[in-house]
Each structure stands twice: as structure tokens, then as C-alpha cells.
Amino acid sequence: MHKKVIDIIAQIPAGKVATYGQIAAMAGYPGRARHVGWILNRTNTVNLPWHRVINSKGSISLPHNGQYELQKTLLQSEGVLFSDDDIVDLKFFCWRP
């Protein structure tokens, strides 16, 4: 599962996002969204666009300890827009390979 998840995340283009559940399903593990988060949490993400992975509500799941703000800034720098309540419009920004 680990390699499939990493390979899928690596393909998410700039300016698009994917959800944890979407990635799990694409990797052949539907319903395992939390495993995707677990994999990201334990993987060296230096060369991986980890910031393009958000939750199914269209929001960032990281805590407000700097990581949330970093992810939001990285997404905004790629043109991803957030609503006033920090939600990404998945109909527009969700990656559809």
C-alpha cells in the first residue's frame, strides 16, 4: 500500500488537490483514508507534494501549529483558493486523473 500511495501523491499536479480517501481508493484500498494520513506522517516528504492532500470536506487536517499554515500557504502559492472558512472547492480544485 505504501508505495502505491506515494506514487499517486507524486502525480498530483500543482494547483490541484486530492483527498485522503480518493488516494486510498486509487491505490486499491477504499475506506482506508486514515492509512494515507499515517503513511504521509511517516514518510520523508521532501520531494513529495504532500501539501496537495486534504480531507474530504475540502479542508486541511493538520493542526494550527505552523503545519496548517504551511500547507495553506503552499496551496495558495499554486493558485488553490480557500473560502472565508478555509475550505477548498473540491468541484473545481480536485484532481481528476
C-alpha positions as a printed NumPy array, in Angstrom:
array([[  0.   ,   0.   ,   0.   ],
       [  2.788,   2.399,   0.941],
       [  4.443,   2.542,  -2.498],
       [  1.123,   2.872,  -4.336],
       [  0.047,   5.761,  -2.113],
       [  3.353,   7.578,  -2.533],
       [  3.283,   7.049,  -6.31 ],
       [ -0.231,   8.504,  -6.535],
       [  0.577,  11.534,  -4.39 ],
       [  3.64 ,  12.211,  -6.537],
       [  1.342,  12.6  ,  -9.557],
       [ -0.964,  15.294,  -8.128],
       [ -0.332,  18.358, -10.294],
       [  0.293,  21.847,  -8.98 ],
       [ -2.917,  23.779,  -8.425],
       [ -4.925,  20.628,  -7.686],
       [ -5.695,  18.681,  -4.526],
       [ -6.711,  15.115,  -3.739],
       [ -8.408,  13.745,  -0.662],
       [ -7.029,  11.062,   1.616],
       [ -9.971,   8.834,   0.679],
       [ -9.526,   9.455,  -3.028],
       [ -5.884,   8.413,  -2.811],
       [ -6.746,   5.3  ,  -0.797],
       [ -9.348,   4.28 ,  -3.372],
       [ -6.969,   4.919,  -6.273],
       [ -4.36 ,   2.751,  -4.542],
       [ -6.906,  -0.072,  -4.315],
       [ -7.753,   0.397,  -0.649],
       [-11.145,   2.138,  -0.478],
       [-12.139,   3.209,   3.014],
       [ -8.555,   3.459,   4.203],
       [ -8.178,   7.249,   4.184],
       [ -6.563,   7.22 ,   7.618],
       [ -3.855,   4.906,   6.345],
       [ -2.946,   7.504,   3.734],
       [ -2.517,  10.063,   6.508],
       [ -0.469,   7.591,   8.502],
       [  1.784,   6.93 ,   5.501],
       [  2.286,  10.646,   4.896],
       [  3.09 ,  11.184,   8.554],
       [  5.828,   8.56 ,   8.438],
       [  7.36 ,   9.294,   5.041],
       [ 10.109,  11.695,   4.064],
       [  8.027,  14.135,   2.041],
       [ 10.889,  16.369,   0.856],
       [ 10.285,  15.551,  -2.818],
       [  6.601,  14.711,  -2.464],
       [  3.736,  17.203,  -2.926],
       [  2.233,  16.22 ,   0.433],
       [  0.571,  19.624,   0.733],
       [ -1.851,  18.729,  -2.067],
       [ -3.596,  16.137,   0.115],
       [ -6.594,  17.396,   2.104],
       [ -9.653,  15.882,   3.741],
       [-12.986,  15.041,   2.13 ],
       [-14.556,  18.241,   3.451],
       [-12.064,  20.282,   1.453],
       [-10.09 ,  21.423,   4.458],
       [ -6.616,  20.924,   5.854],
       [ -6.368,  18.281,   8.563],
       [ -3.088,  19.416,  10.092],
       [ -3.049,  21.254,  13.418],
       [ -2.614,  25.019,  13.671],
       [  0.965,  24.773,  14.879],
       [  2.657,  26.014,  11.766],
       [  1.966,  22.935,   9.632],
       [ -1.593,  24.025,   8.809],
       [ -0.368,  27.455,   7.84 ],
       [  2.492,  25.996,   5.771],
       [  0.144,  23.716,   3.84 ],
       [ -2.299,  26.537,   3.182],
       [  0.486,  28.857,   2.015],
       [  1.907,  26.201,  -0.326],
       [ -1.522,  25.547,  -1.841],
       [ -2.253,  29.247,  -2.241],
       [  1.109,  29.733,  -3.957],
       [ -0.099,  27.22 ,  -6.572],
       [ -3.366,  29.091,  -7.101],
       [ -5.637,  26.991,  -4.886],
       [ -8.294,  29.248,  -3.386],
       [ -9.829,  28.962,   0.07 ],
       [-13.233,  30.218,   1.173],
       [-13.55 ,  32.514,   4.184],
       [-13.88 ,  29.415,   6.375],
       [-10.735,  27.804,   4.869],
       [-12.493,  25.308,   2.586],
       [-11.221,  24.364,  -0.875],
       [-13.878,  23.915,  -3.557],
       [-13.34 ,  20.256,  -4.453],
       [-15.567,  20.523,  -7.511],
       [-13.042,  22.917,  -9.007],
       [ -9.669,  22.06 ,  -7.463],
       [ -9.936,  18.278,  -7.013],
       [ -7.547,  16.328,  -9.211],
       [ -9.329,  14.   , -11.615],
       [ -6.703,  11.841, -13.357]])
